[in-house]
C-alpha cells in the first residue's frame, strides 16, 4: 500500500464537507503514533489504529522504510511488554501523538483520511495499491491546493527540534499518560497478569467519548447528545440497518413494532433497504401465522424464523444475527414502538462511530392506550417522555438485587450524575447500577463486526435478566463506548411477565445474577482486532 500525504492548513469546516460530498460519511477513529529515537541512525515507529499495531524501522535521513513491516498481535502482547522490550534495546526516548482520524473508503480499495491534531500537524493522506487507478482521486486532492508530500510511509512534516520527546515508559514501569489513555479508550491490555478477568477490564475502562462527540459535531454541525432530532441534508446519509426482534408469546404486540418501523421518517427507497428479522422463540401461536393474517403491507422485507421450543433471548438474538444482511444491527423487544426518527438517529451514529453501543430510553405505557393503536402508530410517533427510564431517574430500595449493596432507599439520576455516562467509568457504580447495566436489550444498536468478535450473546443465562448487561460488559472490554441517543426513544407496552409471574421473574434474575458475578470474575481475553 502506497501513501501520499498532503499537509493541511485548511480548516476542517472546509475540508470535511467537500470530502463528504465526494465520498459519503467517514468513520471516526483515534490513532496513536509513537516515534522512538536513540543514538543509532534508525528510528522505530509504532502506529496503533484501534487494536492493530504496526512497527516500522525508518532511516530518518532518507525516509527509507526497511521492510518487512511488523504487525504486532495486541491480543497476545500487552503494551507494557512492547515498551519494555524496546527500552531494553535502547529505544525509550519517544514522541507520542494522539490524533482524530476521519476515514473515507472507496469500493476500489483506495482510501483517503483526514488526520487532525497530530504532533506533525493536520494532514490528508491517500492510500492505494495502483497509482493509475487512484490518479483521479490524487488529481482531485491536488485541486484543493494543499501542500503535497509524496512518500510511501508516514514521516515528519516539521523540524525535529520542534517535536517534544519523553520517556515511553519510566524506571518504575509507568507508561506515558497519552499511551495509557489511548489503551484504556480502545480496550488494549496495559500489562499481562496471571489472571485477567472481565471485571479487570471494566475497572480500567474510560467511557469518556468526548473526542467522538467533537468529531461528530464537526461532521454534521449537530451535537451528538442533542435532544433535537436530525433534520435536513443529514437524512440522505442513512445507512441500511438490520433489525432483530425476538418474539415469545408476544400476542400481536410485534405488529405495532413493525408498523412503527414502517412509519419512520425515511424515504420509500430507504425503508425498502431495511432488513427486519422476527425470531419466533417457540410461541404458542406461531408468529408467522399472526403476521400473515395481519396483512400489514410493509415497505420493507421481513424474515421470520421459528424455534419449536423456547430457547431464550440470547439464542434468539444470535439466530437473528446469523441472518442479518447489514453491518449496523438494531435489537428491539417485541413490545416496543419506535419514535418516527429512531432508525435514522441510530443509523447515522453507527455509520460514523464504529466502536459504540447506542442506547435510547423508554416510556412505559398501557397497551390499551388509544394513542398506541395501530392506526395512530401508522401516522408516526413523536419522541416519548423517557424521564422515568431507570437510567435517567430511579428510586432504588435496599433489597433491590444487583452487584452492589445499598443502604436504605435512594434516588438516582444516572444520566445527569455521570454526564451522559462519560463519568460512569473505571468500574464506578451509582446505586446498584454500573456501566454494563446501562445496556438494556429492549432497544440498542451497534456494529455487526463487534458482535461477531464476541460470539454474540451468552447462552449461560436462563430466563429474565442480565444477558444484556453481560453483553455490554464484553463489548466494553473490546473498547466499545456506551453512548445514549436522547433525540429519539421508544414506547414500551407494559405486559405481565413472560416468565408467568413476578415471583418467577425475580427468581430468574437472582439466579442470573450469580451467573453474572461468576463470569465477571473468570479469566477473560479480548478478541484479536
N, C-alpha and C positions, 0 to 999 in steps of 0.2 A: 504494500500500500504506500503510495507516494503522497506526501502532504505539501501543499503550497500555502504559505502564511501571508496574511495581509495585515499590517499594523493599522489599528483603527484609532483615529482621533474623533471620529464621527459619533454623535450622540446615539444612544440606544433607541431613543424615540424616533429617530430617522431610519435606522437600520432594520429594526425588528419588523415594522410594518411592511417594508419592502421585501424582506425575506419571507414573511407570511403570505404576501400576495403571490409570490412565485412558488413557494414550496409547501404551504399549509402550516399547520401547527407544529411547533418544536416540542421536544421533550426537555424538561429541566433536570439538570444533574449537578452534583457537587463534585469537583475534581480536586485531587491533591497532587502536587508536584514537589519532589524533594531532590535538590541538586547538590551532590556531595563533591567537595574538593579536598585534596590533600597536597603534599609536596610533589607528588608524581605528576606526570604530564596529563594523565587522563582523569576525566570526571565520570562519576557514576550517577545516572539519572534514574530515579524511581517515579513512576507515574501510576496513580491509583484512579480508576474510574469505577465507582461503587466498589465491588469486591474484587475486581480484576486489577492485577498488579503487573506492570511491565518494568523490567530492569534493563538498562542500556549502558554501554561503555562508549564514551564520546571523547574525541580529541577536540578540545575547545579552539585550538588554533585553526583547524581546517573544517570543523563541524563534521568530521568523518565519523560515521556510526559503525562501530565494529560489531559485526553480526556473529552469531545469531542473537536476536533479542531474547531475553529470558522471561518466560511467563511464569510467575510465581503463583502456586495454588494456595490462596489465603484460607481455604477451608482446612488445610493441614498445617499451615505455618502462621504463627501469630506475628504481629508487628514488632513486638519486643524482640523476638528471636532474630528477625531480619536486621534490625538496627544494631543489636549486639554483635552479630556476625560481621556487619560492615565496619563497626568500630574496631573489632579485633584486627582487621586488615588495614586499618589506618584511615577509614572514611567515617568521620563523625561531624566534621565541620560542614554545615549544610544550610542552604537557603530553602525555606518552606513556604509554599504558596497554596492558598485555597482559592478556588475560582468557581463562579457560577457559569455553567455551560448551557447554551441553547443549541440543541442538535436538530438539524433538519436532514431527512433522509430521502434519497431518490430510489425508485424501483430498479434503476440500472446499477446499483451498488455504490454510486458516488454519494458523498455526504458533504454537508457544509455546517460548520459550527461557529458560533459566536462565543468567545471566551471573555468574561467580564471580571475585572478586578484581580487579575493575576499579578504576580510580582514583576512581570515584564510588561505590564500594561494590558490594554484591551486589544484583542486581535481576532481576525476572521480566518478560518482555515478550511481548505478544500481537501478532501481525501479521495483518491481514485486509484484504480489499477491500470486503466487505459487512458492516456492523456488525450488521444484523439477523440475518444468518447466523451471525455469531460471538458473538451475545449469550449463548447458553448457556455457551460457554467463558468469557466475561468474568464471568458470574454465578458460575461455579464457582470462578474465581480469587478473586473477592471473598469467597467463603465461607471462604477460607483466612485472612482477616483480615490481609492485607498492606496496606501503605500505598500507595494508588493515586496515580499521577501521569498525568493524561490529556494526552498530547501526540501530535503526529503525526510526531515525529522524536526522535532521541536528544538529551538535554540534561543539563546538570549537575544532580545531585541534592544538591549540597553547596555551601558557600560558596566563592567563587572564591579567597579568601585561604588556603584550606586545600589548594589544589592546587599542586603543585610544577611550576615551569616551567624549561625548559632549552633549549639550542640543539638544533634538529633536526639541523643539520649545521654544523660549525665552519669557520673560515677555511682550515684545511688539508684541507678536503673529507672529513673523517672524520665519519661519521654517528653518531647516538645509538646507544648499545650495545643498547638494547632493540629499536630498529628493525632493527639489524643482525642480532640474534639471531633475530627473527621471520622475516626474509628468508631466512636460512640454513635455518631449520626447515621452511619450506614450499617452498623451491626457487625463490624470486624472485631475479632478477638484481640485484646491487648496482649495477653500472655496466656500460656498454657499452664494448667494445673492438673493434678492427677484426676480431678473430678470437676467438670464444668456442668452445672445444671441449668435448666431453663430459667430458674429464679436468678442465677448469677447474671445471665444476660439482661434480665429485666431491671435489676438494681443498678446497672451501669448504662442504661439507655436513656438518652435525652430525647424527649418528644418536641423539642423546640424547632419547629419547622419555619422559622422566620424567613430564612433565605428563600424558601419556596413561595412564601406569602409575597415577598417583594418582587420576585421574578414573575409571578402570576399577574400582579398588578401592572408590571412593565409591559407584559404581552397584551393584556386586554383593556388596560386603563379602567379596571373594575376590581375592587378589593376581593380577595379570596374569601374573607369572612363577612362580606356584606350581606345584610338581610334582604337587600333589594335583588330581585331576580335578574338574570342575564337578559339582555334585550339587544335589538339592533343587529348589526353585521355579525356579531359573535355567533349567532344561531346557525350561520352557514357552516360552522366548523364542527357540527355534531358528528360524532363517530358512532357507527353501529355498535350496539350492545347485545349481549346475550342475557336474558332474564330467566332465572331459575326459581321455580315456585314449587316446593314440596307440598303435597296435599294429603291429609289423613282425616277422613270423616269430617270434611270441611263443609258439608252440605253444599250450598251453591255460592258460598262467600267468594270463592276464587273467580266467579264470573264478574263480580264487581271489581276485583283486582284487574282483570283483563280489560274491562270497559274503561277503567281509569288509565290504562296504558294506551288504549285506542283514542282517548281524548286528550293526549298530550299536545302541547303547543309545538308540533313538528309538522313538516310538510308531508304530503301523502307518500312521496318518494322516501323520506327519512323513516317514516313509520314502516314502510314495506321492508326496510333493511333490518328491522329489529327481529331478533331470534328469541322466541319465548318457549320455554320447556316446562311443562307441567309433569311433575313426578308423583304419580298415584302410589302412595306407600301403603297399599293394602286396604283402601277404603271399602266399607261395606257396600256402598253404592258406587260403582266404578266412575271415576272422573270423566272418562270418555263418554259414557252414556249421558251424564248430565250436560256436558259441554255440547254434544251433538244435538241434544233436544233444545238447547237454548237458542241456537241459530243466531249468533251474535253479529255476524257479518263484519269480522275484524279486518283491519287493513294490514295485518302482519301475519306471518305463518305461526302456527302453534304445533309443537311436537308434544305428544302425550306418551309417556312410558308408565308401565304398571308393574308393581310387585304384588304378588298374590297374598303375601303376609307382610305385616308391618315390620320394618327393619330399622326404623329410627331416622331422625333428621339428618344425621351425618351421612348415612348411606344414601339417602335420597338426594342430598345436595351433590354428593360425589357422582352419582349416576347422571344427574343433570349436567354436571361439569364435563363429563366424558363426551357429551353430545354438543356442547357449546361451540358455536362457529366463530365467535368474535373474541378479540383479545381483552375486551372490557366485560367483566362479569358483574351482574347485579343480582343479589339474593333478596328475595321477598318472601314473607309468610303468605299463606293463602287467605288471610283475613285482614288485609290492609288495602287501603285506597290511596292512590298517589295524588299529590297536588299536580296540577297540569304542567308544571315546569320541572318535575322531578328528574326525568330521564336526561333532559338537556343539561341540567346543572351537574349531574354526576358524570355524564359522558365527557363534557368539556374538561372537568378537573382531571379525570383519569387520562385524558389524551395528552396532557402536558406534564403531569406529575406521575412518574412511573412507579413510585415507591411509597404508596399510602393505602390505607383503608379509609374510605369516606363513609361517614355515617350521618344520617338525618334523624330527627326526633319525631315523636308520635303524639297524637291526641287520642285518648281513649273515648270511644263513642258507643252509644246504644245502637245496635244493629237495626232497630225498628225506626230510628230517626228518619223522617221523610227526606231530609237533606242527603241521606245516604242511599236513596233509592237508585235503581239502575238508570232511570230516566234523568235524574238530577246529575249523577256522576258523568253521564254521557256529555253533558254541557261543559265539563272541565271544572275541576275543583280548585278553589283558592288555597293558598298556603294555610295550614291549620294553626291553631293556637297550641303550641307544644310546651307551654310554660310548666306543665306538670309532669313532663318526662322526667324519669328518675335521675337522668344525667344533668338536668337543669335544676330541679327542686324536688327534694325528697325528705320525708320525716322517717328516721330510722329508729326502731325500737331496739333495746339492748338484747333482745332474744332473736334478732334477725340473723339468719345463717350467713356466714361469709368467712373469708380468710382472716379477717381481723376482728378482734373483740372490741366492743364499745361499752361504755358505762352509761346507763340511763337512756333517755330519748334525746336524739339530736336532729337538728335540721341541717341539711346540706344544700349548697348551691355550687355544685362541682364545676360547671362550665364557667361561672363567674370567678370562683375561688382560684381556678387554675389557668386563667387567661386562655380560654378555648382549648384546654388540655395541654398547652405548651409547658406548663409548670407541673403537670402530673407525670413527672419524670423520676428516674433513679429509684423506682420502687415505692414512691410516695403513695399513700392512701388517704382518702377523705372518707371518714367513717369506715364502712365495710367495703368500700369501692376503691379500685386502683385502675391503672391504665387499660389492662386487658379487659376489665369488666365494662369498659365503655363500648366495647364491640358487642352489639346486641343483634341477633340474627334476623329480626323481623324486617330489617332493611339495611343494606350496606353494599358497597361496591369496591372493586379492586381490579388489578391486572391479573389475567389468567396465568401468566408465566410464574407468578409467585405462588399461586395455588398449586401449580404442578410441582414446584420445588419442594413444598412441604407435604405433598401427597394428599392434599385436600383436608377434609375434616376427619378427626379421630373417631374411630368406632368404639373407643373404650367407654363412652358414656351411654347409659341406658335411661330412657325416659327423659324427663324435663330438666333442662338447666346445665349450663357451664360448658357445653361443647363449643359454644361461640366464644366464650372467654378464653378457652384453651387455644382455639384457632387464633384469636387475637394475640395471645402470648407468643405463639410460634411465629406469627407474621412480624411481630415487634422484634424478635430475636434475629430475624432476617433483614432488619433495617427498615421496616415499613413504619411510617408515622401514622398516628390516629388523628384524622382531621375531620372536624364537624362541617357539615354543609347546612347552614342556618337559613338559607334562602328558599328552601323547599321543605317538605315534610310529608308525613303520612297520617291518615286516619286509621286507627286500629279498632276493629269491630269486636267489642267485648263478647266473650262466649264462655260457657262452662269449661273447666279444664279438660283437655283431651285425654288426660290420664283417668278421668272418671270422677275425681273428687279432689278438693283442695288438700285433704289429708294425704292422698296418694301422691299428689304433686309435690308436697313438702318432703315426703319420704324419698322420692326420686332425687330431689335437689340435695338432700342430706347425703345420700349415697354417692352422688356425682361429685359433691364437694370433697369427700375423702379421696376419690379417684384423682381429682384435680390436684390436691395437695401432694399426693404421691408422685404424680407426673412432674410437677414443678420442681421437686427435689431429686429427680432422677437425672442421670447423665444425659446431656443433650449436645448434639453437634449441629451447627448451622450447615446449610446446603452449599455446595460449590456455586460460585456465581455463574 
